[in-house]
Amino acid sequence: MSAGGAAATAAARSVGGSPAEVGFVPSALGTREHWDAVYERELQAFQEYGDTGEVWFGEESMNRLIRWMQRCHIPLDSAVLDIGTGNGVFLVELVGTFSIYAKFGFSNITGIDYSPSAIQLSRSIIEKEGLSNITLKVEDFLNLSTKLSGFHLCIDKGTFDAISLSPDGAVEKRKQYVKSLSGVLKEGGFFLITSCNWTKEELLNEFRDGFELFEELPTPKFSFGGRSGNSVAALVFQKT
């Protein structure tokens, strides 16, 4: 599960009030069936035309995270987990085959997605790039295997957004996401999240148990009707 629909269409709010009560209008974007269909089409397009598919939130979103990792001198052998890796293009960027950050390539990268077609697409793209040091797994982040743990960094570009749009128990799924994150991330490890549906303040509330804000990353601003804001929130949390 990746950030496609969540990045393309900001979700409509269904519940007001305190951050703890935040909700969204349920959407197909929050279902496994939707993402299976998306990645089946993208896999076919890659096989026929070599098209790797969309880069969710754009290339700048990837470069923003990599610049932070570089600036904070994250060791290149750090265990990194990409949650909802989609087409796996971000994994390729982390390793650095065609990235402007190639000399900073990471070597211990894992990508998970609950869509088998997404993992098949990721594997095809990674093989085409000639890479072998990336691990890919079909995993539901809300129902993880016990073997997935010990990561120094976890990265999410829209998966939490998609979970929030689930037509079935979105609030409980958000809580389970936080529990899963706490289980896979090492103490003192970092969680980098990019979201177009959640504000900074709301994300601080969602991840208040066991995590603290380490840094807010700059994102593009917009102005409308005399008011300004950010269309995307990008935060770095640290596990306490």
HUVEN-V368620 format. One record per residue. N is the residue number from 1. RES is the residue in one small letter. PSI is psi as a letter, one per 30 degrees, with the letter a starting at -180 (NA if undefined). OMEGA is omega as a letter, one per 30 degrees, with the letter a starting at -180 (* if undefined). Layout:
n | res | psi | omega
N | RES | PSI | OMEGA
N | RES | PSI | OMEGA
This chain:
n | res | psi | omega
1 | m | k | a
2 | s | a | a
3 | a | g | a
4 | g | d | a
5 | g | e | a
6 | a | e | l
7 | a | e | a
8 | a | e | a
9 | t | j | l
10 | a | k | a
11 | a | k | l
12 | a | k | l
13 | r | k | l
14 | s | f | a
15 | v | k | l
16 | g | a | l
17 | g | a | a
18 | s | l | l
19 | p | e | a
20 | a | f | a
21 | e | g | a
22 | v | k | l
23 | g | l | a
24 | f | l | l
25 | v | k | l
26 | p | k | a
27 | s | l | l
28 | a | f | l
29 | l | f | l
30 | g | g | a
31 | t | k | l
32 | r | e | a
33 | e | e | l
34 | h | e | a
35 | w | e | l
36 | d | e | l
37 | a | e | l
38 | v | e | a
39 | y | f | l
40 | e | e | l
41 | r | e | a
42 | e | e | l
43 | l | e | l
44 | q | e | l
45 | a | e | l
46 | f | e | a
47 | q | e | a
48 | e | e | a
49 | y | f | a
50 | g | g | a
51 | d | j | a
52 | t | f | l
53 | g | a | a
54 | e | k | l
55 | v | j | a
56 | w | k | a
57 | f | g | l
58 | g | l | a
59 | e | e | a
60 | e | e | l
61 | s | e | l
62 | m | e | a
63 | n | e | l
64 | r | e | a
65 | l | e | a
66 | i | e | l
67 | r | e | l
68 | w | e | l
69 | m | e | l
70 | q | e | a
71 | r | e | a
72 | c | g | l
73 | h | h | l
74 | i | k | a
75 | p | k | a
76 | l | f | l
77 | d | g | l
78 | s | k | l
79 | a | j | a
80 | v | k | l
81 | l | k | l
82 | d | j | a
83 | i | j | a
84 | g | i | a
85 | t | f | l
86 | g | b | a
87 | n | f | l
88 | g | g | a
89 | v | e | l
90 | f | e | l
91 | l | e | l
92 | v | e | l
93 | e | e | a
94 | l | e | l
95 | v | e | l
96 | g | g | a
97 | t | e | a
98 | f | g | a
99 | s | l | l
100 | i | f | l
101 | y | g | a
102 | a | e | a
103 | k | f | l
104 | f | g | a
105 | g | k | l
106 | f | l | a
107 | s | f | a
108 | n | i | a
109 | i | k | l
110 | t | k | l
111 | g | k | l
112 | i | l | l
113 | d | k | a
114 | y | f | l
115 | s | j | l
116 | p | e | l
117 | s | e | l
118 | a | e | l
119 | i | e | l
120 | q | e | l
121 | l | e | l
122 | s | e | a
123 | r | e | l
124 | s | e | l
125 | i | e | a
126 | i | e | l
127 | e | e | l
128 | k | e | l
129 | e | f | l
130 | g | g | a
131 | l | k | a
132 | s | f | a
133 | n | h | l
134 | i | k | l
135 | t | k | l
136 | l | k | a
137 | k | k | l
138 | v | j | a
139 | e | k | l
140 | d | j | a
141 | f | f | l
142 | l | f | a
143 | n | i | a
144 | l | l | l
145 | s | l | a
146 | t | f | a
147 | k | f | a
148 | l | j | a
149 | s | l | l
150 | g | g | a
151 | f | k | l
152 | h | e | l
153 | l | k | l
154 | c | k | a
155 | i | k | l
156 | d | j | l
157 | k | i | l
158 | g | f | a
159 | t | e | l
160 | f | e | l
161 | d | e | a
162 | a | e | l
163 | i | e | a
164 | s | f | a
165 | l | g | a
166 | s | k | l
167 | p | f | a
168 | d | j | l
169 | g | h | a
170 | a | e | a
171 | v | e | l
172 | e | e | l
173 | k | e | l
174 | r | e | l
175 | k | e | l
176 | q | e | l
177 | y | e | a
178 | v | e | l
179 | k | e | l
180 | s | e | l
181 | l | e | l
182 | s | e | a
183 | g | e | a
184 | v | f | a
185 | l | k | l
186 | k | l | l
187 | e | k | a
188 | g | f | l
189 | g | l | a
190 | f | k | l
191 | f | j | a
192 | l | j | a
193 | i | k | l
194 | t | k | a
195 | s | k | l
196 | c | f | a
197 | n | f | a
198 | w | k | l
199 | t | l | l
200 | k | e | a
201 | e | e | l
202 | e | e | l
203 | l | e | l
204 | l | e | l
205 | n | e | a
206 | e | e | a
207 | f | h | a
208 | r | f | a
209 | d | j | l
210 | g | g | a
211 | f | k | l
212 | e | k | a
213 | l | k | l
214 | f | e | a
215 | e | k | l
216 | e | k | a
217 | l | k | a
218 | p | k | l
219 | t | l | a
220 | p | k | l
221 | k | l | l
222 | f | l | l
223 | s | k | a
224 | f | k | l
225 | g | h | l
226 | g | g | l
227 | r | l | l
228 | s | l | l
229 | g | a | l
230 | n | k | l
231 | s | f | a
232 | v | k | l
233 | a | k | l
234 | a | j | a
235 | l | l | l
236 | v | j | l
237 | f | l | l
238 | q | k | l
239 | k | k | a
240 | t | NA | *
